[in-house]
Amino acid sequence: MVPTVLYDKRRGEEYLKQIHLLPENFIVKTDHLPFMASEDVYAVYAPLFFNLKDHFSSFKLKHSVSVLIQQTVMLQKIRMGEAVYVNVGENEINILAFQDEKLIFSNTFSYKEKEDFIYYILLVYNQLGFKPEITPLCLMGDIDRSSSLYAIAFQYIGKLDFDDSRRSGLIFGNEFTEKDVSKYSILTQSVLCE
């Protein structure tokens, strides 16, 4: 993330090189996040990008974190106060933390075990001075109440909640379970992004 006022389009690769090992054969793309006055800078595998460009006359490419941030900003307008959101993937989690409507933390962590999962969440709580027994944790992505990740979060966090993407205004058929809607929330919510 780079504040829009400081962002120089010609230096996109330099922003990424400061914090990532850049893969070969990539191009730099940016998502403008006007509600945060920021740019989300990321790398896209060039052959994939040009393949999309060859097959579609028009398409919009967005980084999953850009969609996640926009989705949680909308949820946080309703919730207010301190809150932590965790999007669970197969081997990584995105953690976002808010103070009222202001995003104060966003990062992605790789995990192997449930202990790694809860470690990163509690680390964010600790670093931000949030109290796990008071500040709610909203879970989304590939997680449900039967998950070992949910069980360990339940041991340490006082207020656990699941993202209810059904409140977004999108209509899902009856064959979609709460778990399906949560697991694919970034994909389904991407249609609501600017």
C-alpha positions as CSV (number, residue, x, y, z in Angstrom):
1,M,0.0,0.0,0.0
2,V,1.3,3.4,-1.0
3,P,-0.5,6.7,-0.2
4,T,-1.8,8.1,-3.4
5,V,-0.1,11.5,-2.8
6,L,3.3,9.7,-2.6
7,Y,2.7,7.2,-5.4
8,D,4.8,7.5,-8.6
9,K,3.5,5.2,-11.4
10,R,7.0,4.9,-12.9
11,R,8.4,3.5,-9.6
12,G,5.9,0.6,-9.1
13,E,8.6,-2.1,-9.3
14,E,10.7,-0.2,-6.7
15,Y,7.8,-0.2,-4.2
16,L,7.5,-4.0,-4.5
17,K,11.2,-4.7,-4.4
18,Q,11.4,-3.1,-1.0
19,I,9.3,-5.8,0.6
20,H,9.1,-8.8,-1.8
21,L,11.3,-11.0,-3.9
22,L,9.9,-10.3,-7.3
23,P,9.2,-13.3,-9.6
24,E,10.5,-13.4,-13.1
25,N,8.3,-12.5,-16.0
26,F,5.8,-10.2,-14.2
27,I,4.2,-6.8,-14.7
28,V,3.3,-4.3,-12.0
29,K,-0.4,-3.4,-11.5
30,T,-2.1,-1.1,-9.1
31,D,-5.6,-0.8,-7.6
32,H,-6.6,2.7,-6.6
33,L,-8.5,2.6,-3.3
34,P,-10.1,6.1,-3.1
35,F,-11.8,5.5,0.3
36,M,-8.3,5.2,1.7
37,A,-6.4,7.5,-0.6
38,S,-4.0,4.6,-1.3
39,E,-2.7,2.5,-4.1
40,D,-2.4,-1.3,-3.7
41,V,0.7,-2.2,-5.8
42,Y,1.2,-5.9,-6.8
43,A,2.9,-8.1,-9.4
44,V,0.9,-10.2,-12.0
45,Y,2.4,-13.0,-14.0
46,A,2.8,-11.5,-17.4
47,P,1.8,-14.5,-19.6
48,L,-1.5,-14.7,-17.6
49,F,-2.2,-11.0,-18.0
50,F,-1.6,-11.0,-21.7
51,N,-3.6,-14.2,-22.2
52,L,-6.5,-12.5,-20.5
53,K,-6.0,-9.4,-22.7
54,D,-5.9,-11.6,-25.8
55,H,-9.2,-13.3,-25.0
56,F,-11.3,-10.5,-23.4
57,S,-11.9,-7.2,-25.0
58,S,-12.6,-5.7,-21.6
59,F,-11.8,-7.0,-18.1
60,K,-11.0,-5.6,-14.7
61,L,-8.2,-7.1,-12.7
62,K,-8.1,-6.6,-8.9
63,H,-5.8,-7.9,-6.2
64,S,-7.7,-10.1,-3.7
65,V,-6.4,-7.8,-0.8
66,S,-8.0,-4.8,-2.5
67,V,-11.3,-6.6,-2.6
68,L,-10.9,-7.8,1.0
69,I,-10.1,-4.2,2.2
70,Q,-13.1,-2.8,0.4
71,Q,-15.4,-5.5,1.7
72,T,-14.2,-5.0,5.3
73,V,-14.4,-1.2,5.1
74,M,-18.1,-1.6,4.3
75,L,-18.6,-4.1,7.1
76,Q,-16.8,-1.9,9.6
77,K,-19.1,1.1,8.8
78,I,-21.8,-1.0,10.5
79,R,-19.7,-2.4,13.3
80,M,-17.5,0.6,14.4
81,G,-15.0,0.4,17.2
82,E,-12.0,-1.9,17.2
83,A,-12.3,-5.0,15.1
84,V,-10.0,-7.6,13.5
85,Y,-10.9,-9.4,10.3
86,V,-9.2,-12.6,9.1
87,N,-9.6,-14.1,5.7
88,V,-8.5,-17.8,5.8
89,G,-6.9,-19.5,2.8
90,E,-5.4,-22.9,2.6
91,N,-2.0,-21.9,3.8
92,E,-2.2,-18.2,4.4
93,I,-4.3,-15.6,6.2
94,N,-5.0,-12.0,5.5
95,I,-5.4,-10.0,8.7
96,L,-6.9,-6.5,8.8
97,A,-7.5,-4.4,11.9
98,F,-9.7,-1.4,12.2
99,Q,-10.2,1.4,14.7
100,D,-13.7,2.7,13.8
101,E,-13.7,3.2,10.0
102,K,-9.9,3.5,9.8
103,L,-7.8,0.6,8.6
104,I,-4.8,0.5,10.9
105,F,-3.2,-2.8,9.9
106,S,-3.2,-5.1,6.9
107,N,-0.8,-8.0,6.3
108,T,-0.7,-11.6,4.9
109,F,0.9,-14.5,6.8
110,S,1.7,-18.0,5.8
111,Y,0.8,-20.7,8.3
112,K,1.2,-24.5,8.5
113,E,-0.4,-25.4,11.8
114,K,-3.3,-24.0,13.8
115,E,-0.8,-22.7,16.4
116,D,0.8,-20.6,13.7
117,F,-2.7,-19.3,12.8
118,I,-3.6,-18.1,16.3
119,Y,0.0,-16.8,16.9
120,Y,-0.3,-14.3,14.1
121,I,-3.8,-13.2,15.2
122,L,-2.7,-12.8,18.8
123,L,0.4,-11.0,17.7
124,V,-1.7,-8.4,15.9
125,Y,-4.0,-8.0,18.9
126,N,-0.9,-7.5,21.1
127,Q,0.9,-5.1,18.8
128,L,-2.2,-2.9,18.5
129,G,-3.1,-3.1,22.2
130,F,-6.4,-4.8,21.4
131,K,-7.9,-7.0,24.1
132,P,-8.8,-10.5,22.8
133,E,-11.6,-10.8,25.2
134,I,-13.2,-7.6,24.0
135,T,-12.2,-6.8,20.4
136,P,-14.2,-8.9,18.0
137,L,-12.6,-11.2,15.4
138,C,-14.6,-11.6,12.2
139,L,-13.6,-14.8,10.2
140,M,-14.2,-15.3,6.5
141,G,-12.8,-17.5,3.8
142,D,-12.1,-21.2,4.1
143,I,-13.2,-21.7,7.7
144,D,-16.4,-22.8,9.6
145,R,-17.4,-23.8,13.1
146,S,-16.1,-27.4,12.7
147,S,-12.6,-26.3,11.8
148,S,-9.6,-26.8,14.1
149,L,-8.7,-23.1,13.3
150,Y,-12.1,-22.0,14.6
151,A,-11.6,-24.2,17.7
152,I,-8.3,-22.6,18.6
153,A,-9.5,-19.1,17.9
154,F,-12.5,-19.8,20.2
155,Q,-10.0,-20.6,23.0
156,Y,-8.4,-17.2,22.9
157,I,-10.8,-14.7,21.4
158,G,-13.9,-13.6,23.4
159,K,-16.0,-12.5,20.4
160,L,-15.9,-14.6,17.3
161,D,-18.1,-13.8,14.3
162,F,-18.4,-14.9,10.7
163,D,-18.6,-12.5,7.8
164,D,-22.2,-12.5,6.4
165,S,-21.7,-11.7,2.7
166,R,-25.4,-12.3,2.3
167,R,-25.9,-8.8,3.7
168,S,-24.0,-7.3,0.8
169,G,-27.1,-7.2,-1.4
170,L,-25.9,-10.1,-3.6
171,I,-28.5,-12.9,-4.0
172,F,-27.2,-16.5,-3.6
173,G,-29.3,-19.6,-4.4
174,N,-30.4,-21.9,-1.7
175,E,-27.8,-24.4,-2.7
176,F,-25.1,-22.1,-1.3
177,T,-24.4,-22.8,2.3
178,E,-23.0,-20.3,4.8
179,K,-19.6,-22.0,4.4
180,D,-19.7,-21.7,0.6
181,V,-20.6,-18.0,0.8
182,S,-17.8,-17.4,3.3
183,K,-15.2,-19.4,1.4
184,Y,-15.7,-17.5,-1.8
185,S,-16.4,-14.1,-0.3
186,I,-13.5,-12.3,-2.0
187,L,-14.6,-13.7,-5.4
188,T,-18.3,-12.8,-4.9
189,Q,-17.6,-9.4,-3.4
190,S,-15.3,-8.4,-6.2
191,V,-18.3,-7.5,-8.3
192,L,-19.2,-4.8,-5.8
193,C,-15.8,-3.1,-6.1
194,E,-15.5,0.2,-7.9
